[in-house]
Amino acid sequence: MTINSIKQFIESLQHDVRKLDSLISALEQQYVLLSERDTTLQQHNAKMSAVLQSLDKNHLSRESYLQSLGLAQGKEGLMMLVEKLPKEIKQTTQTLMQQLVIKSKHCQALNERSGLLLARQKQLLHRLTGTQSKTAYPESPF
């Protein structure tokens, strides 16, 4: 474990915190665009996909880094790595990891909200057209 590799690891966490901030904004905007049936939704979704791909790439890179250190992948390996860090770096890293968890959960909630909106729109369309979809979510009260 070199100083440079730890620095890169922490920088990747910081990068992902910033990316999650932009993803939160994008998910909030996506909901507005979905609600208004705005024609720019497709372009917006393409930008969001790029952010998601960047987050995934960083995640895979961190997993490889953990593996190269002989640590387990995922949360367990991250916690083991953090425990081995010097005190001043440990606190910063723990804070970044907490931010990642909180922001990821926020993104998940926003994504689920958009999914519910789409499901409700689909249900309404099926009711209005008198058709039934075998792939629709169960009916929910409006």
C-alpha positions in Angstrom: 0.0 0.0 0.0 1.8 3.1 -1.2 1.0 6.7 -0.5 0.2 7.4 -4.1 -2.2 4.4 -4.3 -4.0 5.5 -1.2 -4.2 9.1 -2.5 -5.7 7.8 -5.8 -8.2 5.7 -3.8 -9.3 8.7 -1.8 -9.5 10.9 -4.9 -11.8 8.3 -6.5 -14.1 8.5 -3.5 -14.1 12.3 -3.7 -14.8 12.1 -7.5 -17.7 9.7 -6.9 -19.2 12.0 -4.2 -19.1 14.8 -6.8 -20.6 12.5 -9.5 -23.4 11.5 -7.1 -24.2 15.1 -6.5 -24.6 15.6 -10.2 -26.6 12.4 -10.4 -29.0 13.6 -7.7 -29.6 16.8 -9.7 -30.0 14.8 -12.8 -32.5 12.5 -11.2 -34.5 15.4 -9.9 -34.5 17.0 -13.4 -35.5 13.6 -14.9 -38.5 13.5 -12.7 -39.6 16.9 -13.9 -39.0 16.0 -17.5 -41.0 12.8 -17.0 -43.8 14.6 -15.4 -44.0 17.2 -18.1 -43.3 14.7 -20.9 -40.6 16.9 -22.1 -38.9 16.0 -25.4 -35.4 16.6 -24.0 -35.8 13.5 -21.8 -33.8 11.3 -24.1 -30.8 13.6 -24.2 -31.0 14.0 -20.4 -31.0 10.3 -19.9 -28.0 9.9 -22.2 -26.1 12.3 -19.9 -27.2 10.5 -16.8 -26.0 7.2 -18.4 -22.5 8.7 -18.8 -22.4 9.7 -15.1 -23.6 6.2 -14.1 -20.9 4.6 -16.4 -18.2 6.8 -14.7 -19.4 5.7 -11.3 -19.4 2.1 -12.3 -15.9 2.4 -13.7 -14.6 3.9 -10.5 -16.3 1.3 -8.4 -14.7 -1.5 -10.4 -11.3 0.2 -10.1 -11.7 0.4 -6.4 -12.7 -3.3 -6.2 -9.6 -4.2 -8.2 -7.4 -2.1 -5.9 -8.8 -3.9 -2.9 -8.2 -7.2 -4.5 -4.6 -6.2 -5.3 -4.1 -5.5 -1.6 -5.4 -9.0 -0.8 -8.6 -7.6 0.7 -12.1 -8.7 0.1 -14.2 -6.8 -2.4 -17.1 -4.7 -1.3 -17.9 -3.1 2.1 -15.9 -5.6 4.1 -12.7 -4.9 2.2 -13.2 -1.2 2.3 -13.6 -1.3 6.1 -10.5 -3.4 6.4 -8.6 -0.9 4.3 -9.8 2.1 6.3 -8.8 0.4 9.6 -5.2 0.2 8.2 -5.0 3.8 7.3 -3.3 6.5 9.5 -5.7 8.3 11.8 -5.8 11.6 9.9 -6.5 9.8 6.6 -8.9 7.3 8.2 -11.4 10.0 9.3 -11.4 11.7 5.9 -12.0 8.3 4.1 -14.7 7.3 6.5 -16.5 10.6 5.9 -16.2 10.2 2.1 -17.6 6.6 2.4 -20.5 7.8 4.5 -21.3 10.5 1.9 -21.2 7.9 -0.8 -23.7 5.7 1.0 -26.0 8.5 1.8 -25.9 10.0 -1.7 -26.3 6.5 -3.3 -29.4 5.9 -1.2 -30.7 9.3 -2.2 -30.2 8.5 -5.9 -32.0 5.2 -5.4 -35.0 6.9 -3.8 -35.2 9.4 -6.6 -34.9 6.7 -9.2 -37.7 4.7 -7.5 -39.9 7.9 -7.5 -39.4 8.2 -11.3 -40.2 4.5 -11.7 -43.4 5.0 -9.8 -44.4 7.9 -11.9 -43.8 5.9 -15.1 -45.8 3.0 -13.7 -48.7 5.2 -12.8 -48.6 6.8 -16.3 -48.6 3.4 -17.9 -51.5 2.2 -15.7 -53.5 5.3 -16.6 -52.9 4.7 -20.3 -54.0 1.1 -20.0 -57.2 2.2 -18.3 -57.9 4.9 -20.9 -57.3 2.5 -23.8 -59.0 -0.4 -22.2 -55.9 -2.6 -22.6 -54.1 -4.6 -20.1 -50.3 -5.2 -19.9 -48.8 -8.3 -18.6 -45.6 -6.4 -17.7 -47.2 -3.6 -15.8 -46.7 -3.0 -12.1 -49.6 -3.9 -9.8 -52.3 -1.3 -9.7 -51.8 1.5 -7.2 -54.4 4.0 -6.0 -54.1 7.5 -7.4 
